[in-house]
Amino acid sequence: MKNYSIGMLSLAAVSACGTAYAQTEKEKTQLPNVIFIYADDLGYGDLECYGARNVSTPNVNRLAENGIRFTNGYASASTSTPSRYSLLTGEYAWRRNDTGIARGDAGMIIRPYQYTMADMFKSAGYATAAFGKWHLGLGEKTGKQDWNAPLAASLGDLGFDYHYIMAATADRVPCVFIENGVVANYDPESPIYVSYEKNFEGEPTGKQNPELLYNLKPSHGHDQSIVNGISRIGYMKGGGKALWKDENIADSITAHAVEYIRNHRDERFFMYFATNDIHVPRFPHERFRGKNKMGLRGEAIMQFDWSVGQLLDVLDELGLTENTLIILSSDNGPVVDDGYQDRAVELLNGHSPAGDLRGGKYSTFEGGTRVPVIVHWPAYIKKPQVSDVLISQIDWLASLAALTGARIPQGSAYDSYDRLGNLLGTDSTDRPWVIEHAANNTLSVRTTKWKYIEPNDDKRTILKATNTELGNADVPQLYDMTVVGERENVAEKYPEKVFELERILRQVRNRTIKMK
């Protein structure tokens, strides 16, 4: 078990470079609660305050109308697991070869000896909790978990005092919640077995038994074990009363988070609230059905907004809103058909999930990693702002360590820089560069003016199953980012700029460059 001493707490005026310094004991007691609201597959154009045409998101609007809405905010990767890894460790996922999209029975990808966001807050005297989608592995080794006993390694080993999570995501088995390292509502009459290699004898699958798919059918993949009338990725047997119902996932996650806030109203807390919305399978609660013309995907966005509203309402009720720092964002860009027949493509009705960006989830293009970012802290952010400052989720660990006065161990969070002034709207200096990480491990460098995509040998230009432009090419790509859409590759016209950005990428890879 990790044990960190409480570092010097700090909260005072943020300096131009973003670092905060404690001046008085009073300031030490004014540190905010911190809540990360982390959506899943929510695109840059999916929220009303970012120009969405066909969906209303009044609760997210409440945050934007009283906080800072960023237009150049980036996840570290265009898929889930690496983005979450980078956010929570301050280290680029591509530095390791085991941080791709995780199986539901993956062993812990963040290892217990690594320093995490939760460790940082815990060292600063915060209670820490995680709710919702995890997708970063559990247990010591992949495929070796005993789901019928306490897991050998879980979030308690990563600095979280409490957790109520999904092992991976809703389209992967096991389809149960994990609470503090054990299956929630465990049913001893129905022990749980999981395999990503072969099915269990006598267990139906979506491929062999489509007549049992009474809720959703797959469009591609997702045709293995059936839970709640929906087929998944991977094979599972058992679970009984512990199995979730997809229509209740948001309610369950949110109810546990609200209860946690009530129970910790009198102490500082950090909450990682990671919803399953808007990820497939999209099967929101009945109260959202028929309420959006985009069908299940639009209703899932509404459900996400409802979850946000539940958190805001309890903070208001308990008088905690003023001094709670909320950061809302997404793990990667949008995808419309990601494996289920939910009519999401045909029901878009003019809605553009990535806004005016090219690409989406999985892609090297901007739609893959440029995501909504909204920061709300009424005690500090006194008026609404729209900021075009260039920021990345990779920096949030170091930035919030600066806020709390926590000391990051040498060698940890290596890629994370203190950009607290950017987050709080006191510093409009852009991050010199942002690194973007595509699903096939292609890297890009984005500056305020330019974007460079390294050449790769992946021949796919479109991911046919999802109809996503991937942006692959076997030559360097350079785009002028003052022109929307990444449509003209100007690498041959500006070879010196290509060389400059190639050098930045090489030096970041080799850890021979430090941000000024």
TIFI-434584 format. One line per field, with one value per residue (C-alpha): residue in one letter; residue number from 1; x, y, z. Coordinates in steps of 0.05 Angstrom, whole numbers, plus 32768, in hexadecimal, padded with zeros to 4 digits. Layout:
// TIFI-434584
code (A, ...)
pos (NUM, ...)
xx (X, ...)
yy (Y, ...)
zz (Z, ...)
***
This chain:
// TIFI-434584
code (M, K, N, Y, S, I, G, M, L, S, L, A, A, V, S, A, C, G, T, A, Y, A, Q, T, E, K, E, K, T, Q, L, P, N, V, I, F, I, Y, A, D, D, L, G, Y, G, D, L, E, C, Y, G, A, R, N, V, S, T, P, N, V, N, R, L, A, E, N, G, I, R, F, T, N, G, Y, A, S, A, S, T, S, T, P, S, R, Y, S, L, L, T, G, E, Y, A, W, R, R, N, D, T, G, I, A, R, G, D, A, G, M, I, I, R, P, Y, Q, Y, T, M, A, D, M, F, K, S, A, G, Y, A, T, A, A, F, G, K, W, H, L, G, L, G, E, K, T, G, K, Q, D, W, N, A, P, L, A, A, S, L, G, D, L, G, F, D, Y, H, Y, I, M, A, A, T, A, D, R, V, P, C, V, F, I, E, N, G, V, V, A, N, Y, D, P, E, S, P, I, Y, V, S, Y, E, K, N, F, E, G, E, P, T, G, K, Q, N, P, E, L, L, Y, N, L, K, P, S, H, G, H, D, Q, S, I, V, N, G, I, S, R, I, G, Y, M, K, G, G, G, K, A, L, W, K, D, E, N, I, A, D, S, I, T, A, H, A, V, E, Y, I, R, N, H, R, D, E, R, F, F, M, Y, F, A, T, N, D, I, H, V, P, R, F, P, H, E, R, F, R, G, K, N, K, M, G, L, R, G, E, A, I, M, Q, F, D, W, S, V, G, Q, L, L, D, V, L, D, E, L, G, L, T, E, N, T, L, I, I, L, S, S, D, N, G, P, V, V, D, D, G, Y, Q, D, R, A, V, E, L, L, N, G, H, S, P, A, G, D, L, R, G, G, K, Y, S, T, F, E, G, G, T, R, V, P, V, I, V, H, W, P, A, Y, I, K, K, P, Q, V, S, D, V, L, I, S, Q, I, D, W, L, A, S, L, A, A, L, T, G, A, R, I, P, Q, G, S, A, Y, D, S, Y, D, R, L, G, N, L, L, G, T, D, S, T, D, R, P, W, V, I, E, H, A, A, N, N, T, L, S, V, R, T, T, K, W, K, Y, I, E, P, N, D, D, K, R, T, I, L, K, A, T, N, T, E, L, G, N, A, D, V, P, Q, L, Y, D, M, T, V, V, G, E, R, E, N, V, A, E, K, Y, P, E, K, V, F, E, L, E, R, I, L, R, Q, V, R, N, R, T, I, K, M, K)
pos (1, 2, 3, 4, 5, 6, 7, 8, 9, 10, 11, 12, 13, 14, 15, 16, 17, 18, 19, 20, 21, 22, 23, 24, 25, 26, 27, 28, 29, 30, 31, 32, 33, 34, 35, 36, 37, 38, 39, 40, 41, 42, 43, 44, 45, 46, 47, 48, 49, 50, 51, 52, 53, 54, 55, 56, 57, 58, 59, 60, 61, 62, 63, 64, 65, 66, 67, 68, 69, 70, 71, 72, 73, 74, 75, 76, 77, 78, 79, 80, 81, 82, 83, 84, 85, 86, 87, 88, 89, 90, 91, 92, 93, 94, 95, 96, 97, 98, 99, 100, 101, 102, 103, 104, 105, 106, 107, 108, 109, 110, 111, 112, 113, 114, 115, 116, 117, 118, 119, 120, 121, 122, 123, 124, 125, 126, 127, 128, 129, 130, 131, 132, 133, 134, 135, 136, 137, 138, 139, 140, 141, 142, 143, 144, 145, 146, 147, 148, 149, 150, 151, 152, 153, 154, 155, 156, 157, 158, 159, 160, 161, 162, 163, 164, 165, 166, 167, 168, 169, 170, 171, 172, 173, 174, 175, 176, 177, 178, 179, 180, 181, 182, 183, 184, 185, 186, 187, 188, 189, 190, 191, 192, 193, 194, 195, 196, 197, 198, 199, 200, 201, 202, 203, 204, 205, 206, 207, 208, 209, 210, 211, 212, 213, 214, 215, 216, 217, 218, 219, 220, 221, 222, 223, 224, 225, 226, 227, 228, 229, 230, 231, 232, 233, 234, 235, 236, 237, 238, 239, 240, 241, 242, 243, 244, 245, 246, 247, 248, 249, 250, 251, 252, 253, 254, 255, 256, 257, 258, 259, 260, 261, 262, 263, 264, 265, 266, 267, 268, 269, 270, 271, 272, 273, 274, 275, 276, 277, 278, 279, 280, 281, 282, 283, 284, 285, 286, 287, 288, 289, 290, 291, 292, 293, 294, 295, 296, 297, 298, 299, 300, 301, 302, 303, 304, 305, 306, 307, 308, 309, 310, 311, 312, 313, 314, 315, 316, 317, 318, 319, 320, 321, 322, 323, 324, 325, 326, 327, 328, 329, 330, 331, 332, 333, 334, 335, 336, 337, 338, 339, 340, 341, 342, 343, 344, 345, 346, 347, 348, 349, 350, 351, 352, 353, 354, 355, 356, 357, 358, 359, 360, 361, 362, 363, 364, 365, 366, 367, 368, 369, 370, 371, 372, 373, 374, 375, 376, 377, 378, 379, 380, 381, 382, 383, 384, 385, 386, 387, 388, 389, 390, 391, 392, 393, 394, 395, 396, 397, 398, 399, 400, 401, 402, 403, 404, 405, 406, 407, 408, 409, 410, 411, 412, 413, 414, 415, 416, 417, 418, 419, 420, 421, 422, 423, 424, 425, 426, 427, 428, 429, 430, 431, 432, 433, 434, 435, 436, 437, 438, 439, 440, 441, 442, 443, 444, 445, 446, 447, 448, 449, 450, 451, 452, 453, 454, 455, 456, 457, 458, 459, 460, 461, 462, 463, 464, 465, 466, 467, 468, 469, 470, 471, 472, 473, 474, 475, 476, 477, 478, 479, 480, 481, 482, 483, 484, 485, 486, 487, 488, 489, 490, 491, 492, 493, 494, 495, 496, 497, 498, 499, 500, 501, 502, 503, 504, 505, 506, 507, 508, 509, 510, 511, 512, 513, 514, 515, 516)
xx (8000, 801A, 8027, 8034, 803C, 800F, 8034, 802E, 7FE8, 7FE3, 7FB1, 7FBF, 7FC2, 7FD8, 8017, 8021, 8041, 8008, 8029, 8003, 8024, 8006, 800C, 7FE0, 7FBF, 7F7C, 7F90, 7FA4, 7F5D, 7F3E, 7F56, 7F1B, 7EFB, 7F0D, 7EDF, 7EF4, 7EB7, 7ED3, 7EA4, 7EAF, 7EB3, 7E94, 7EA7, 7EBC, 7E79, 7E4C, 7E3A, 7E0A, 7E3D, 7E6D, 7E39, 7E12, 7DD4, 7DA7, 7DB1, 7DA6, 7DDA, 7DC2, 7DEC, 7E2D, 7E18, 7E13, 7E5D, 7E71, 7E47, 7E6A, 7EAF, 7EE2, 7ED2, 7F11, 7F12, 7F59, 7F58, 7F75, 7F71, 7FB4, 7F99, 7F60, 7F4C, 7F37, 7F6B, 7FA8, 7F84, 7F70, 7FB6, 7FD5, 7FA3, 7FAD, 7FF9, 8012, 8039, 802B, 800D, 8036, 8075, 805E, 8047, 800E, 7FE0, 7FB4, 7F68, 7F64, 7F3E, 7F0B, 7F38, 7F78, 7FA7, 7FB4, 7FD5, 7FE6, 8012, 800C, 8052, 8040, 802E, 7FE7, 7FB8, 7F95, 7FD8, 7FE5, 7FA2, 7FA8, 7FEC, 7FCC, 7F99, 7F5E, 7F2E, 7F30, 7EFD, 7EF1, 7EAE, 7E99, 7EC2, 7F09, 7F25, 7F6C, 7F6D, 7F64, 7F8A, 7FD2, 7FD1, 7FA6, 7F74, 7F87, 7F56, 7F29, 7EEA, 7ECB, 7EFB, 7F1E, 7F4A, 7F95, 7F9E, 7F6B, 7F62, 7F71, 7FB9, 7FB8, 7FA5, 7F59, 7F38, 7EF7, 7EE2, 7EA2, 7EB6, 7EAC, 7EE8, 7EED, 7EB2, 7E6B, 7E7A, 7EAC, 7EA3, 7EA1, 7E5F, 7E62, 7E76, 7EB4, 7EAF, 7EEF, 7F10, 7ED6, 7E99, 7E60, 7E20, 7E47, 7E1A, 7E39, 7E05, 7E20, 7E6D, 7E8E, 7EBD, 7EDC, 7F04, 7F1C, 7F34, 7EF8, 7EB0, 7E96, 7E70, 7E26, 7E29, 7E05, 7E27, 7E0E, 7E2B, 7E0B, 7DCB, 7DB4, 7D6C, 7D82, 7D97, 7D57, 7D78, 7DAF, 7DCF, 7E17, 7E28, 7E70, 7E96, 7E75, 7E55, 7E6E, 7E4F, 7E08, 7DF6, 7DB4, 7DA1, 7DE0, 7E1D, 7E63, 7EAC, 7EC8, 7EA8, 7E87, 7E62, 7E3C, 7E33, 7DEA, 7DD1, 7E14, 7E09, 7DF9, 7DBF, 7DD8, 7D9D, 7DB0, 7DFC, 7DFA, 7DC9, 7DF4, 7E35, 7E15, 7DF0, 7E31, 7E55, 7E1E, 7E1F, 7E6B, 7E65, 7E31, 7E5E, 7E9B, 7E7B, 7EA7, 7EEA, 7F0F, 7F05, 7F1D, 7EEC, 7EFB, 7EB6, 7EBC, 7E79, 7E6B, 7E45, 7E4C, 7E6F, 7E4C, 7E21, 7DF5, 7DB8, 7DA3, 7D6D, 7D25, 7D18, 7D45, 7D25, 7D03, 7D1E, 7D51, 7D4A, 7D8F, 7D76, 7DA2, 7DE1, 7DBE, 7D9B, 7DDD, 7DF7, 7DB9, 7DC7, 7E0E, 7DF4, 7DC3, 7DFC, 7E21, 7DE2, 7DDC, 7E22, 7E15, 7DD4, 7DF2, 7E2C, 7DFA, 7DD0, 7E0C, 7E29, 7E67, 7E62, 7E88, 7EC8, 7EC6, 7EF2, 7ED0, 7EF5, 7EC9, 7EE7, 7EE8, 7F19, 7F1B, 7EF2, 7EB0, 7E9C, 7E56, 7E51, 7E81, 7E63, 7E17, 7DD9, 7DC0, 7DB0, 7DE1, 7DFB, 7DB7, 7D9B, 7DD1, 7DA3, 7DDA, 7DFD, 7E49, 7E66, 7EAC, 7E94, 7EBD, 7EF8, 7F10, 7F12, 7EFA, 7F0A, 7F46, 7F5F, 7F9F, 7F73, 7F59, 7F16, 7F3A, 7F59, 7F3E, 7F06, 7ED9, 7EFA, 7ED3, 7EEF, 7EC0, 7ED5, 7EA9, 7ED6, 7F0F, 7EF2, 7EC5, 7EAC, 7EA0, 7ED7, 7EE3, 7F2D, 7F53, 7F92, 7FB4, 7FAF, 7FB5, 7F9A, 7FE1, 7FEF, 7FB6, 7FDC, 8016, 7FE7, 7FBB, 7FF8, 800C, 7FC8, 7FCA, 8014, 801F, 8065, 806C, 80A2, 80DE, 80D4, 8088, 8057, 8091, 8069, 803B, 8049, 802C, 7FFA, 7FCC, 7FC6, 7FAA, 7F75, 7F5F, 7F60, 7F99, 7FCD, 7FBE, 8002, 7FF9, 801A, 8054, 803E, 800A, 8018, 7FDE, 7FDC, 7FB2, 7F97, 7FCE, 8003, 8011, 8025, 8017, 8031, 8001, 8017, 7FEA, 7FF9, 800C, 7FFF, 8031, 801C, 8055, 8055, 8040, 8038, 7FEF, 7FCC, 7F87, 7F6C, 7F26, 7F13, 7EDD, 7EB5, 7EAC, 7EB5, 7EEA, 7F21, 7F62, 7F92, 7FC8, 7FFC, 8041, 805A, 805E, 801F, 801F, 7FE0, 7FD6, 7FA9, 7F8F, 7F68, 7F31, 7F2D, 7F74, 7F65, 7FA6, 7FE7, 801C, 8058, 807C, 8070, 808E, 80C5, 80E8, 80A8, 80A3, 80EB, 80DD, 80A1, 80C2, 80FA, 80CA, 80A9, 80EC, 8103, 80C2, 80C9, 8111, 8103, 8138, 810B, 80EA, 80B4, 80CA)
yy (8000, 8045, 8077, 80C0, 80F7, 8133, 8168, 81B3, 81C7, 8205, 8234, 827C, 82A8, 8280, 829C, 82A8, 8264, 8242, 822F, 823D, 824C, 824A, 828A, 8280, 8249, 8264, 8258, 8211, 8203, 821E, 81E7, 81D0, 818D, 8173, 814B, 8130, 8121, 80F5, 80E2, 80A8, 80B4, 80F9, 8122, 816A, 817A, 8150, 8185, 81BE, 81F1, 81D8, 81E2, 81A0, 81A7, 816F, 8165, 818F, 818C, 81BE, 81A5, 81A6, 81EB, 8200, 81F0, 8214, 8251, 825A, 8240, 8239, 8215, 8201, 81FB, 81DD, 81A8, 8163, 811C, 80F9, 80C3, 80B3, 8075, 8069, 8040, 806A, 80AC, 8095, 807A, 80BD, 80E6, 80BF, 80B6, 80F4, 80C6, 80BA, 8076, 806A, 8066, 801F, 7FE7, 7FCD, 800A, 7FFD, 7FF2, 7FC3, 7F82, 7F7C, 7F4A, 7F72, 7F74, 7FB8, 7FE4, 801A, 7FF4, 7FFD, 801B, 8053, 8098, 80AC, 80E7, 80C6, 80BE, 8108, 811D, 80EB, 8107, 814C, 8135, 8125, 80EC, 80CA, 80A2, 8086, 8077, 805A, 8042, 802B, 8005, 8004, 7FBD, 7F9B, 7F64, 7F50, 7F2D, 7F2D, 7EF4, 7EDB, 7F00, 7EDA, 7F03, 7EDD, 7EF7, 7F39, 7F4D, 7F49, 7F91, 7FC8, 8012, 8013, 8005, 8043, 8077, 8072, 806A, 8053, 803A, 8023, 8013, 7FEA, 7FBE, 7FD6, 7FF2, 7FDD, 7FB7, 7F89, 7F53, 7F4D, 7F73, 7F81, 7FBB, 7FB7, 7FD8, 7FDE, 7FA4, 7F72, 7F66, 7F91, 7F6B, 7F2A, 7EED, 7EAF, 7E84, 7E9C, 7E9F, 7EC8, 7EAD, 7ED8, 7EC6, 7EEC, 7EAC, 7E7D, 7E77, 7E4E, 7E10, 7E1B, 7E67, 7E8D, 7EC1, 7EF9, 7ED6, 7E92, 7EA9, 7EEB, 7EDC, 7EEB, 7F33, 7F55, 7F98, 7FA5, 7F7F, 7F88, 7FAA, 7F91, 7F69, 7F6A, 7F26, 7EFC, 7EF2, 7F0D, 7F36, 7F5C, 7F4B, 7F6B, 7F45, 7F5B, 7F53, 7F17, 7EDC, 7ED9, 7EA7, 7EB5, 7EF6, 7EEE, 7F28, 7F4D, 7F57, 7F9E, 7FB5, 7FE6, 8015, 801D, 8027, 8073, 8073, 8043, 8068, 80AB, 8095, 807B, 80BB, 80E6, 80BC, 80C5, 8110, 8110, 80E5, 8111, 8155, 8168, 8156, 8165, 8130, 811E, 80F8, 80D7, 80D0, 80AA, 809D, 8066, 8096, 80A0, 805D, 8021, 7FFC, 8039, 8023, 805D, 805C, 805B, 80A2, 80BC, 8092, 80B7, 80F9, 8105, 80FF, 80E0, 80A2, 807C, 80A4, 80E6, 80C9, 80B1, 80F9, 810F, 80DA, 80F3, 8139, 811F, 80FF, 8141, 8163, 8132, 8143, 818D, 8189, 8165, 8196, 81CF, 81AE, 81A5, 81E9, 81CC, 81E9, 8229, 8206, 81C8, 81C6, 819F, 818B, 816C, 814A, 810B, 80D3, 80D8, 80EF, 80D3, 8096, 808A, 8040, 801D, 7FD8, 7FD8, 7FE2, 8020, 8049, 807E, 808D, 8094, 80BF, 80F4, 8124, 8156, 814F, 814D, 8128, 8143, 8189, 81A4, 8176, 813E, 80F6, 80DB, 80A4, 807A, 80B1, 80DB, 8115, 8149, 8127, 80EF, 8117, 815E, 8159, 8185, 81A2, 81CC, 81E5, 81FE, 821A, 8255, 8268, 8276, 827D, 82BA, 82C3, 8296, 8290, 826E, 825D, 8247, 8239, 81F7, 81C5, 817A, 814A, 8131, 816F, 816A, 8140, 8172, 81AD, 8195, 8181, 81CA, 81DE, 81B0, 81B7, 816C, 8156, 8127, 80F2, 80F9, 80D2, 80CF, 80F4, 8101, 811D, 8149, 8193, 81C8, 81EE, 8201, 8248, 822F, 8205, 823E, 8274, 829E, 828C, 828E, 8274, 8237, 81F5, 81F5, 81B3, 817C, 8133, 810C, 80BF, 8099, 8052, 8034, 8059, 808E, 80CF, 8117, 815A, 8194, 81DC, 821A, 8222, 81DD, 8193, 815E, 8114, 80E3, 80B2, 806B, 802A, 801E, 801A, 8028, 806D, 805C, 802D, 800C, 7FF2, 8037, 8062, 808B, 80AE, 8096, 80C8, 8096, 80A4, 808A, 80D2, 810B, 8135, 817E, 81A7, 81F1, 81F2, 8238, 8216, 81E9, 81A0, 8186, 8182, 8198, 8175, 81AC, 8184, 818C, 81D7, 81E0, 81AC, 81D6, 81D4, 8189, 8182, 81AE, 8186, 8143, 8159, 816A, 8126, 8103, 8128, 811B, 80D2, 80D0, 80FC, 812E, 816B, 8191, 81C4, 820B)
zz (8000, 7FEE, 8025, 8017, 8049, 8041, 8019, 8023, 800F, 7FE4, 7FC5, 7FB6, 7F79, 7F3D, 7F1F, 7ED5, 7ECB, 7EF0, 7F32, 7F73, 7FB5, 7FFB, 8022, 805F, 8087, 8070, 8027, 8039, 8050, 8010, 7FE1, 7FB6, 7FAF, 7F6A, 7F3C, 7EF8, 7ECD, 7E96, 7E5D, 7E2E, 7DE3, 7DEA, 7DAD, 7DA6, 7D85, 7DB2, 7DE6, 7DDF, 7DF8, 7DC1, 7D8A, 7D8B, 7D60, 7D77, 7DC1, 7DFF, 7E37, 7E6A, 7EA4, 7E7D, 7E66, 7EAF, 7EB7, 7E77, 7E86, 7EC9, 7EB8, 7E81, 7E40, 7E1A, 7DCE, 7DC8, 7DFF, 7DF1, 7E0B, 7E05, 7DD7, 7DA8, 7DCF, 7E16, 7E3C, 7E28, 7E35, 7E7B, 7E89, 7E76, 7E9D, 7EDD, 7ED9, 7EB4, 7E86, 7E3C, 7E32, 7DF2, 7E1D, 7E2D, 7DFF, 7E2C, 7E2F, 7DF2, 7DF7, 7E32, 7E36, 7E6D, 7E91, 7E89, 7EC4, 7EE3, 7EAF, 7EE1, 7F11, 7F5C, 7F61, 7F30, 7F4B, 7F36, 7F38, 7F74, 7F98, 7F8D, 7FAB, 7FE4, 7FF6, 7FFA, 802C, 7FFE, 8001, 7FBD, 7F95, 7F50, 7F30, 7EED, 7EB3, 7EC4, 7E88, 7EA4, 7EBD, 7F00, 7F24, 7F1C, 7ED8, 7E9A, 7E99, 7EDF, 7F0A, 7F3B, 7F34, 7F6F, 7FA3, 7FB3, 7F79, 7F85, 7F6D, 7F63, 7F69, 7FB3, 7F9D, 7F71, 7FA5, 7FA3, 7FE8, 7FC9, 7F84, 7F62, 7F1B, 7EDC, 7ECF, 7E87, 7E61, 7E52, 7E12, 7E34, 7E69, 7EA4, 7EA9, 7EF3, 7F1F, 7F4B, 7F8F, 7FB7, 7F94, 7F96, 7F69, 7F82, 7F95, 7F8C, 7F82, 7FA0, 7F7D, 7F39, 7F3A, 7F03, 7ECE, 7E97, 7E59, 7E1C, 7DFB, 7DF6, 7E0A, 7E44, 7E33, 7E29, 7E2E, 7DF6, 7DCB, 7D9E, 7D62, 7D6F, 7D92, 7D73, 7D89, 7DD1, 7DC0, 7DD6, 7DE6, 7DB3, 7D7A, 7D62, 7D21, 7D22, 7D57, 7D9C, 7D8F, 7DC9, 7E0E, 7E18, 7E56, 7E5C, 7E15, 7DF9, 7DDF, 7DF4, 7DE7, 7E0E, 7E30, 7E74, 7E9E, 7EDE, 7F04, 7F17, 7F41, 7F37, 7EEC, 7ED8, 7EAE, 7E7A, 7E83, 7ECC, 7EC6, 7EC8, 7F02, 7F2A, 7F1E, 7F2C, 7F6B, 7F89, 7F78, 7F96, 7FD6, 7FD9, 7FD5, 800D, 8039, 802D, 8030, 806C, 804D, 800D, 7FD8, 7F92, 7F67, 7F24, 7F06, 7EC4, 7EA2, 7E70, 7E43, 7E07, 7DFC, 7DDE, 7DEC, 7DF1, 7E19, 7E46, 7E7B, 7E64, 7E7D, 7E44, 7E0E, 7DD6, 7DF0, 7DB8, 7D6D, 7D68, 7D8C, 7DBC, 7DB1, 7DBD, 7DF9, 7E15, 7E10, 7E36, 7E6B, 7E73, 7E7C, 7EB0, 7ED7, 7ED7, 7EF1, 7F2A, 7F42, 7F3B, 7F61, 7F9D, 7F9F, 7F9F, 7FD5, 8003, 7FF6, 7FD5, 7F8F, 7F9D, 7FB1, 7F84, 7F47, 7F10, 7ED0, 7E9A, 7E5D, 7E32, 7E29, 7DDD, 7DA2, 7D88, 7D62, 7D48, 7D35, 7D64, 7D62, 7D6E, 7D44, 7D67, 7D29, 7D40, 7CFA, 7CD8, 7D10, 7D13, 7CEF, 7CE1, 7D25, 7D1F, 7D5C, 7D4F, 7D3D, 7D03, 7D11, 7CE4, 7CFD, 7D3F, 7D71, 7D5B, 7D2C, 7D25, 7D10, 7D41, 7D4B, 7D6F, 7DA8, 7DAA, 7DDD, 7E07, 7E45, 7E77, 7EB9, 7EF0, 7F34, 7F4A, 7F84, 7F54, 7F0E, 7F16, 7ECF, 7E93, 7E5F, 7E1D, 7E16, 7DD8, 7E00, 7DEC, 7E25, 7E30, 7E64, 7E6E, 7E97, 7EC8, 7EFB, 7F01, 7EFE, 7F37, 7F5F, 7F5A, 7F73, 7FAF, 7FBE, 7FB5, 7FA5, 7F69, 7F74, 7F47, 7F06, 7F0C, 7EDF, 7EB1, 7E78, 7EA3, 7EAA, 7ED9, 7EAD, 7EE6, 7ECE, 7E8C, 7EB0, 7EDD, 7EA7, 7EC3, 7E8E, 7E43, 7E2F, 7E02, 7E11, 7DDF, 7DC2, 7DCD, 7DBC, 7D9F, 7D9F, 7D6C, 7D75, 7D49, 7D73, 7D3F, 7D62, 7D4E, 7D66, 7D6C, 7D77, 7D73, 7D29, 7D0F, 7D15, 7CFF, 7CF8, 7CF3, 7CB8, 7CC5, 7C9E, 7CB0, 7C6D, 7C89, 7C7C, 7C95, 7CCE, 7CA6, 7CE0, 7CFE, 7CBF, 7CE4, 7CBD, 7CDB, 7CBC, 7CAC, 7C77, 7C66, 7C5E, 7C91, 7C98, 7CAB, 7CB4, 7CBF, 7CFC, 7CED, 7CB6, 7CD1, 7CBD, 7CAF, 7C65, 7C43, 7C52, 7C4B, 7C61, 7C1E, 7C20, 7C66, 7C6F, 7CA5, 7CCF, 7CC6, 7CDE, 7D1A, 7D30, 7D21, 7D4F, 7D87, 7D81, 7D80, 7DBE, 7DE3, 7DD3, 7DEB, 7E28, 7E12, 7E12, 7E4A, 7E42, 7E50)
***
